[in-house]
């Protein structure tokens, strides 16, 4: 094994050992294997290439194709000294510039390359000989030492900080828990990680081979030597790779669009309530609704249920209007359809009106909408406009479209409100979740909170705002993440976690009208491409990290990026009927947060009954849709689906449930009685 390969192997072994550090959420064996494999491949590629560069420099210094160990060490020492000086000069700072972060990353990479190069020189066995066993043994020892230096027994994922685990500074305070807590099997993750690493390395080798073929082809066509045309080969290779990737993404998007655009078997029949889009009174074809739109519209609370839960004699039928992606061919027409539905249902004649900004798939949070309907005794209207049917991770490019058409609707609503007598105008609210938060917040980009106030929005609640949201960064400003934020600017509040929100004095909390709520361990507000090349603020000094950030973890470019990406995929795995508080799940806190920020009070008894009803309805609807789907499945899958429904009911209720019990749960959840 040559010198550069040794350096790459030793460097990747060290990186693999450190890849077992915790991050925001727990992860399973497959997740750990992916992190391990990509870390190993990236470290090997970078450090072996860096070692080759150091060898080339030593060859120039010694004027020999086979530089001596002394020449190699002299070059490594010079590079290491310069890199160490740059690392000190460019020490990490919160809110630092991109240039500073990239400079420090380059310095750290140089230091890692030097360390791997020196380790390769000091390792037993002579480079070039068949000493694979010795080299692999040395690499294993380096990896074990790296794992031990991370002290995983002293560290904790952010989701478990406060749960009495090792490394916690908040023992006994159950601040966070995940929907699903995962565990790593070291043997399994190492085995899968080796396969992932080899596959990643194989792809890199294939890309390199493709570059060679393309450069030789260019040589045959235009003459010269292959090395003269490496750039042409690299561009050709990159183009082919991107083309294959684009084709794969396009096929995946097509398949997911079909799923997101289809209706559940339980919801094929249009609702009959005139106050709901898609009913016969609306004149809009129900089959133009997408899956999430149809679910939200079908779940509008009946007045009898509201009256039963709130303990009042009567309630109104809430209004729900929705413009699906398929209802019009462009943004402007879609906004016109929604405004026409607002006019038809007389939505602005209700006591309260809210725009709910959907996630990428078109999902509107049921807990938030139903809480709104309960607290207003049904005297409210809810509106939503769809911009995609794909999951949020595949809808990032749709944010400008979503913001533009939502702004059109807001503008139309404001025009109508201004034409009404002030005393008759409803309170105007705004709600957004995940990518829907970014869509609705970016309408006010550059205008701070004045944009909200000037639009006449009485209150807004956003949950899990993505890290890429410009407006949130603008109003956060240069505040430090290490201290509990105060209310502001104006009536906005940006807590680092729900703990900050709950810890606000009552008088301060009463001032808040625009709340950007996030769980401390939610990766959505923390994930972004910048995690690859800069240490994020939430991984600052261990002692000053905010609640929800992992304890004991050190930032590593590729590793932390992959950890946070996988955390994002694992952030929401809810069990219907069981409300958790952690990751990207906000069901537990939503009713109280909405009641307080939107100034829709209720008694303690009413809030308790609302929370019970919300859980019962969520489980009931999930079971109702699942049972309706069973007859449409192939016979072998019907029994599997039936068992899954029974298992879900048992998990959610804590008792064994038979098929008649399923029907009782559905009836109780959808038709509560006083």
Secondary structure, 3 states (H helix, E strand, C coil): CCHHHHHHHHHHHHHHHHCCCCCCCCCCHHHHHHHHHHHHHHHHHHHHHHHHHHHHHHHHHHCCCCCCHHHHHHHHHHHHHHHHHHHHHCCCCCCCCHHHHHHHHHHHHHHHHHHHHHHHHHCCCCCCCCCHHHHHHHHHHHHHHHHHHCCHHHCECHHHCCCCCCCCCCCCCCCCCCCCCCCCCHHHHHHHHHHHHHHHHHHHHHHHHHHHHHHHHHHHHHCCCHHHHHHHHHHHHHHHHHHHHHHHHHHHHHHHHHHHHCCCHHHCCCCCCCCECCCCCCCCCHHHCCHHHHHHHHCCCCHHHHHHHHCCCCCCCCEEEEECHHHCCCHHHHHHHHHHHHHHCCHHHCCEEEEEECCCCCCCCHHHHHHHHHHCCCCEEEEEECCCCCCHHHCHHHHHHHHHHHHHHHHHHHHHHHCCCHHHCCEEEEEEECHHHHHHHHHHCCCCCHHHHHHCCCEEEEECCCCCCHHHHHHHCCCCCCCCCCCCCCCEECCCCHHHHHHCCHHHHCCCCEEEECCCCCCCCCCCCHHHHCCCHHHCCHHHCCCCCCECCCCCHHHHHHHHHHHHHCCCCCECCECCCECCECHHHHHHHHHHHCCCCCCHHHHHHHHHHHHHHHHHHHHHHHHHHHCCCCHHHHHHHHHHHHHHHHHHHCCCCCHHHHHHHHHHHHCCCC
